[in-house]
Amino acid sequence: MTLSTLSQVLQPALRHGYAIGGLVCLGWEDMRAYVAAAEAENAPVILQAGPGCRAHTPLPVLGAMFRNLAEHTSIPVVAHLDHGYTYEECREAIDSGFSSVMFDGSRKPVSENIEMTAKIVEMAETAGVSVEGEIGFVGYSEGESSAGTLPDEAARFAAQTGVDAMAISVGNVHLQQEKAAELDIEALRAIEAVTDVPLVIHGGSGVPVEMRSYLARESKVCKFNIGTELRMAFGKALRIAVNQDSERFDRVSILEETENPVQLAAQEVIRAFCAPAQC
């Protein structure tokens, strides 16, 4: 089995100047395509179960799916809970075989966020599981507005929680369909100056590819969450598969035709993060 924790894959990335894709999963077809893409690029991959995924499939099932994929590949696979909002949800993910959890207390007051995140770190450490936290708030395209990460709060958060990775808000936005995010590099550098914790960019689909590559090589950003971009590739492939034969109704044969296009899209994403085999 190549199941890995988030810390096991991010610490080498931090030391050697590359990043890893946290690829947002919604079903078996995209999970399998992401692992195939990582194999083709000889790079680690973080399979992420976010709130949308969990609304469709229970955590114990997702944990078993992720672990099954990890058992049948030679590249490191992280089974990651994305945007867990409660202690209980993070505990269920750990009990379900996840190797990493992200607790999202970013809507809470800073002190409460720190207190809750630290409790989850304590629980996760006992199980040998990594924890990602978020300080500041990453907003949503056509939804909630962002609140930028303040360096002093980032330093306090990292020191008092003991997280293995820290998601920050520096102009990145969730659910952007265009690569139009204008990241505040000065703010990023100020955060980097006060912590050595690997940094995470949520809403990575909105970040221009050239900027992803630059940050992967030249900053402490070691993880980019990519969801919207890959869901768009899946949707396009699915429409083509359905529309080419109006008489076809077998879902397995239809969904099979999404895997190769999604794999190729995921390979492009992974390649830009400059893991040793790519750059």
Helices and strands as residue ranges (DSSP letters): E 3-4, H 6-16, E 20-25, H 28-41, E 45-49, H 51-56, H 59-71, E 77-84, H 87-95, E 100-103, H 110-127, E 130-134, H 151-161, E 165-168, H 185-192, E 199-201, G 204-206, H 209-218, E 221-226, H 228-243, H 251-271
